[in-house]
Amino acid sequence: MGEGEEMSDETMDRAIAEVRALREYNEEVERIEGITIKQIRERHQKEIEDFQNNCRHLSISNWMPFMWAPGHYSHEVKICLRCNKTMETNP
């Protein structure tokens, strides 16, 4: 666009939308800059605990191997297929 040329309404709308999106992005970056990974883990752990405590555990798996690390089996477990809570352990 040269000097003195006017933007079309469509171009102006796109420019305004881009400015708004950039502003929202910058606000989100500012919001998350102060958050630590520890805080995120704690928040999600609490959400998982609440989810598991409120689950009715209607669908339970068959016995399956439990891996405490990839390739390291220690015992068998039955878990709730909805919330993944361990329901039974078989040493």
N, C-alpha and C positions, 0 to 999 in steps of 0.2 A: 504494500500500500504506500502510495506516495503522499507527500505532504499536501494537506488540503482535501484529500479524499475522505469521504465518509464511510463508516463501516455499515454493512447491512445489518438488519435486525438479527438475523441468524448468527452472523459473526459476533455481534455484540453479546448475544445470549451465550454463545460458546465461551467467550472470554470471561464473562461474569461467572459462569459455572466453573471454569478452571480456577479462577481466583478463590471462589468459595471452597472448592475441593482442596486447594493448597492451604488455605487457612485452617480447614478442619484437620488436615494431615498434621500441620504444625502444632495445633492444639493437642492432638493425640500423642505426638512425640513428647511434648512437654509433660503431659500427664504420666506417661510411662517411664520417663527418664529417672524418676525417683524410686521406682519399684525395683526390688532385688529379686533374684531367683528364689531365695529363701522364702520371701513373702508369697510369691506365686505358688510354690510347693505347699506351703502351709494352708493357703486359701483353698487350693484344689483338694488337698487331703481332707479338709473339713467337709467340702462338698461331697466327696466320695463317701466319707463316713456317714453323712446324713442320708445320702442316697441308699446305701446298703442297709442302714437301720430302718428305713421306711419301706424297703422292698419286702414283698410277701413271700419271696423265694418259692414260687410255684413251679419252676422248671429247674430241676437239678440234674447235673451231668452224671454219667457213669463214672466209675473209678478211672482216673487218668493219672499219668506220672506227673509229679511236681518237680520242676527244675529250679533250683535256687540260683543257678547261673546257666547260661547256654551250655547244654551238653552234660550238665551235672545233676543227675536225678538223685533224689533223696528218699522219697516216699510217694504214696498215692493220695489223691484228694478227690472229693466231690465238691463241685462249685455250683453256685447259682448261675444259670446261663444268662440272666438279665443283669445282675449287678456284680458278678464275678467274686462274690464273697465265698470264702472257703467254708463249706458246711460240715464236712467230715474229713478226718485224716486217718489214714491207715499206715502205721509205721512199717 
